[in-house]
């Protein structure tokens, strides 16, 4: 009987770095750095105020936005289901400002380039990373805006089941992992239930 050549091969080990949560000082600095760029301001606010994935944000269409009903319709994306995401006043204001200055085009993608083409995921990531550098924020990635949203909503008292659905987690256990970030705030005074950053 011959031995399988894969018997002595070790499986690669993946280091999954823990989620990075931006401090209020950091996300305020990021906001300040993008304030004069209406498109990037809209992108940063939407990521920070809704917890969208970058691919979901890049795929947003004008018809997916309901400012009157204060929600976004997120289309099914890769293995993620469609869902409705609530919009708070800050996110609505950022969208309104951007849409007023958005280049005129037949393209219905919300975030577009100056030439009217969709603003692609890789370009969004590069632009956000550039503004992280401008703001003096080290070691942060685009997805950290999503992590920050989740933790801030938990701090504000948003029920975990509702939050899990809001951010599109398939399993509640994924959202529960963020509870570890709340142990540091037990000694702080009780905060008001405001889910706005």
TANORCOR-V494542 format. One record per pair of residues at least 24 apart in sequence whose C-alpha atoms are under 8 Angstrom apart, sorted by the first residue. I is the first residue (numbers start at 1). J is the second residue. Records with the same first field share a line. If there is no record, write none. Layout:
I = J, J
This chain:
19 = 144, 147
20 = 140, 144, 147, 148
21 = 144, 145, 147, 148, 151
22 = 140, 144, 145, 148
26 = 135, 137
29 = 135, 136
30 = 131, 132, 135, 137
32 = 135
33 = 131, 134, 135
34 = 131
38 = 94, 97, 98, 101
39 = 98, 102, 111
40 = 127, 128
41 = 94
42 = 91, 94, 95, 97, 98
43 = 111
44 = 128, 145
45 = 90, 91, 94
46 = 91, 94, 95
47 = 145, 146
48 = 145, 146, 148, 149, 197
49 = 87, 88, 90, 91, 149, 196, 197
50 = 85, 86, 87, 91, 146, 149, 167
51 = 145, 146, 147, 148, 149, 150, 167
52 = 146, 167
53 = 143, 146
54 = 121, 124, 125, 142, 143
55 = 121
58 = 109, 110, 111, 118, 119, 120, 121, 124
59 = 109, 110
60 = 109, 110, 111
61 = 108, 109, 110
62 = 108, 109, 110
63 = 108
67 = 92
80 = 168, 170
81 = 168
83 = 165, 166, 168
84 = 166
85 = 166, 167
86 = 166
88 = 196
90 = 196
149 = 197
150 = 175, 178
151 = 178, 179, 181, 182
152 = 195, 197
153 = 195, 196
154 = 179, 182
155 = 182, 191
156 = 191, 192, 193, 194, 195
157 = 193
158 = 193, 195
